[in-house]
């Protein structure tokens, strides 16, 4: 855990976030980072809350995240992709955690984008609004190749 971790509780008027919640969010951030660095999408899927897994099957998630990873790798290059994976290999070193009710947001020193968490069924989970929603333009959700439209072949 980062030595300079900033912890903020919002909305509850209480005296901060219990240590076990901070520890669980840090552990999730570590697990997300390790799963990403290994491209272990099955392990990553298990870090989502039950409500997300109910609306997004594991097969659809794996298709979507694989398409997203392949797109990023192609857009940024293999060297940059490997840098992302290496930065995440030991998990994410969180610099701040903010909790507002059942929603948590964390910032990691390894990246600019925040990580999101949800408290559901008595536990904290990694969270994205639609982990099955990645699609390239003109590509169905899940990253499958679009089916070409039938076209008429001119007759000579």
C-alpha positions in Angstrom: 0.0 0.0 0.0 1.3 3.5 -0.8 2.9 5.4 2.1 1.1 8.5 1.0 -2.4 7.1 0.6 -5.2 9.7 1.0 -8.5 8.3 2.2 -11.7 10.3 1.9 -15.2 9.4 3.0 -18.1 11.4 1.6 -21.8 11.8 2.4 -21.8 9.8 5.6 -20.6 12.4 8.0 -18.5 9.6 9.7 -14.9 9.6 10.7 -13.3 8.0 7.6 -13.3 4.7 5.9 -12.8 1.5 8.0 -9.4 0.0 7.6 -10.9 -3.3 6.3 -12.6 -1.4 3.5 -9.4 0.3 2.5 -7.5 -3.0 2.6 -10.2 -4.7 0.5 -10.1 -1.9 -2.1 -6.3 -2.0 -2.3 -6.5 -5.9 -2.6 -9.0 -5.5 -5.5 -6.7 -3.0 -7.2 -3.8 -5.4 -6.9 -5.9 -8.3 -8.3 -7.1 -6.1 -11.2 -3.6 -5.1 -12.0 -2.3 -8.7 -11.9 -5.2 -10.0 -14.0 -4.6 -7.2 -16.6 -0.8 -7.8 -16.7 -1.3 -11.5 -17.3 -4.3 -10.9 -19.7 -6.2 -13.3 -17.5 -9.7 -12.2 -18.4 -11.3 -15.1 -16.5 -9.8 -13.9 -13.3 -10.7 -10.2 -14.0 -14.3 -11.2 -14.7 -14.6 -12.7 -11.2 -13.7 -9.3 -9.6 -16.9 -7.7 -10.9 -20.0 -7.6 -8.6 -22.8 -10.1 -9.0 -25.1 -7.5 -10.7 -22.6 -6.9 -13.4 -21.9 -10.6 -14.0 -25.6 -11.2 -14.2 -26.0 -8.6 -17.1 -22.7 -9.5 -18.8 -21.8 -13.1 -19.3 -18.2 -14.3 -19.0 -18.1 -15.2 -22.7 -19.3 -11.8 -23.7 -16.9 -10.1 -21.3 -13.9 -12.0 -22.6 -14.8 -11.2 -26.2 -15.2 -7.5 -25.3 -12.1 -7.1 -23.2 -10.0 -9.1 -25.7 -11.2 -6.8 -28.5 -10.4 -3.8 -26.4 -6.9 -5.1 -25.5 -6.2 -6.0 -29.1 -7.4 -2.5 -30.2 -5.2 -0.8 -27.6 -2.2 -2.9 -28.5 -2.6 -2.1 -32.2 -3.2 1.6 -31.6 -0.3 2.1 -29.2 2.1 -0.6 -30.3 3.4 -3.7 -28.6 6.1 -1.8 -26.6 3.6 0.5 -25.0 1.2 -2.5 -24.3 4.1 -4.3 -22.5 4.8 -1.1 -20.5 1.1 -1.0 -19.4 1.3 -4.7 -18.4 4.6 -4.3 -16.5 3.2 -1.3 -14.6 0.2 -3.4 -13.5 2.1 -6.6 -12.8 2.4 -6.1 -9.0 -1.0 -4.5 -8.7 -1.8 -0.9 -8.5 -0.3 1.4 -5.9 -3.2 3.5 -4.8 -2.6 7.1 -3.9 -6.1 8.0 -2.9 -9.4 6.3 -2.1 -12.7 8.1 -2.0 -15.9 6.3 -0.8 -19.4 7.8 -1.1 -22.0 5.3 0.1 -21.6 2.1 -2.0 -19.3 3.7 -4.6 -15.6 3.9 -4.3 -13.0 5.6 -6.5 -9.3 5.1 -6.3 -6.4 6.8 -8.0 -3.2 4.8 -8.7 0.2 6.2 -9.3 0.5 3.9 -12.4 -2.1 5.7 -14.4 -4.3 8.7 -15.0 -7.6 6.9 -15.1 -9.4 6.2 -11.8 -10.4 2.7 -10.7 -14.0 2.3 -9.6 -15.4 0.0 -7.0 -18.9 -0.9 -5.7 -20.1 -2.3 -2.4 -22.6 -5.0 -3.1 -23.7 -8.1 -1.3 -21.6 -7.2 1.7 -18.3 -6.9 -0.1 -16.3 -4.5 -2.4 -15.9 -5.3 -6.1 -14.2 -3.8 -9.1 -16.7 -1.9 -11.2 -17.2 -0.6 -14.7 -20.6 0.5 -16.0 -20.6 -1.8 -19.0 -17.6 -4.2 -19.2 -19.2 -6.0 -22.1 -19.7 -2.8 -24.1 -16.4 -2.4 -26.0 -16.9 -2.4 -29.7 -14.9 -0.9 -32.6 -16.8 1.3 -34.9 -18.8 -0.9 -37.2 -18.2 -4.0 -35.0 -20.8 -5.7 -32.8 -20.3 -5.6 -29.1 -17.9 -8.3 -28.1 -15.5 -7.5 -30.9 -16.6 -10.0 -33.4 -16.0 -9.1 -37.0 -19.0 -7.5 -38.6 -21.0 -9.6 -41.1 -20.6 -8.0 -44.5 -23.8 -6.9 -46.1 -24.9 -8.8 -49.2 -24.0 -6.9 -52.3 -25.2 -7.4 -55.8 -22.5 -8.6 -58.3 -22.8 -6.7 -61.6 -23.3 -9.0 -64.5 -21.1 -8.5 -67.5 
